[in-house]
Amino acid sequence: MNTTAGMQESCVCGAVYGVRWHHAAIPHSGSHKCIKCGQEMRTWDNTKSWPEYTFLRSANAKDADPASVKPPGLEPRK
């Protein structure tokens, strides 16, 4: 499998992700949802090239540290 790095994509909410593309002989399906707002940013089905997203920052400066971001639905119950 080969990879291509160095790209960035932004969600409509302002979250910015680094994107690394994987290339392989075996097709892959999946999707990516924003960890800030839950918006589906991309889907792929039965393709030999697919993205891997890494959260970099959001429009809100206090969320610049990925360790401070919790994916939607994983908040503790009150």
Backbone torsions as a table, in degrees:
resi	resn	phi	psi	omega
1	MET	NA	137.4	176.6
2	ASN	-108.2	156.7	176.2
3	THR	-131.5	151.6	175.5
4	THR	-127.0	124.0	-177.2
5	ALA	-117.1	176.3	172.8
6	GLY	105.1	0.3	179.1
7	MET	-97.1	159.7	173.5
8	GLN	-134.5	147.0	174.1
9	GLU	-134.2	148.1	179.2
10	SER	-116.5	143.8	173.8
11	CYS	-84.7	163.2	177.3
12	VAL	-61.4	-23.8	-179.8
13	CYS	-81.3	-8.9	179.7
14	GLY	104.8	-8.5	177.6
15	ALA	-65.8	139.0	-178.7
16	VAL	-115.3	135.2	-178.1
17	TYR	-123.7	141.5	166.3
18	GLY	-81.3	142.4	-177.6
19	VAL	-124.6	127.8	174.8
20	ARG	-117.9	127.9	-179.8
21	TRP	-95.3	133.2	176.1
22	HIS	-103.1	141.0	179.4
23	HIS	-129.2	124.5	-177.9
24	ALA	-148.1	165.0	179.8
25	ALA	-75.8	-24.3	-178.3
26	ILE	-95.3	124.2	-179.2
27	PRO	-62.4	153.4	-176.8
28	HIS	-137.1	146.2	175.5
29	SER	-126.5	151.3	178.2
30	GLY	172.0	-168.0	178.6
31	SER	-157.3	167.4	175.7
32	HIS	-132.7	128.7	174.6
33	LYS	-114.0	142.2	178.4
34	CYS	-62.8	133.9	179.3
35	ILE	-77.2	-14.0	179.3
36	LYS	-86.7	-45.7	-172.8
37	CYS	-121.6	-10.2	179.1
38	GLY	84.3	0.4	179.1
39	GLN	-64.3	131.6	175.1
40	GLU	-74.3	118.5	-175.8
41	MET	-92.2	-31.4	-177.7
42	ARG	-161.4	144.9	170.8
43	THR	-128.0	153.6	176.1
44	TRP	-146.0	145.0	-174.0
45	ASP	-138.3	119.0	173.5
46	ASN	55.1	48.7	-178.7
47	THR	-117.6	154.7	180.0
48	LYS	-93.1	0.2	174.7
49	SER	-132.6	125.8	-179.2
50	TRP	-144.3	153.7	-176.8
51	PRO	-90.3	153.8	169.1
52	GLU	-122.9	125.3	-175.4
53	TYR	-101.8	139.3	174.4
54	THR	-126.8	121.0	180.0
55	PHE	-63.7	130.4	178.3
56	LEU	-108.1	-50.0	-178.2
57	ARG	-167.9	166.7	175.4
58	SER	-123.0	177.3	179.0
59	ALA	-65.5	-24.2	-179.7
60	ASN	-91.6	116.0	-174.7
61	ALA	-56.4	-31.3	-178.1
62	LYS	-69.4	-14.5	179.6
63	ASP	-97.2	11.9	-177.4
64	ALA	-64.5	-25.5	178.5
65	ASP	-87.2	114.1	-178.5
66	PRO	-57.1	-26.5	180.0
67	ALA	-66.4	-20.7	-179.0
68	SER	-88.8	-1.2	-176.5
69	VAL	-102.2	127.8	177.2
70	LYS	-109.8	129.5	177.8
71	PRO	-59.1	148.8	179.2
72	PRO	-55.6	139.6	177.3
73	GLY	89.2	-5.2	-178.9
74	LEU	-107.8	12.1	177.4
75	GLU	-69.9	147.7	178.7
76	PRO	-65.1	147.0	177.9
77	ARG	-73.1	144.3	179.3
78	LYS	-103.6	NA	NA
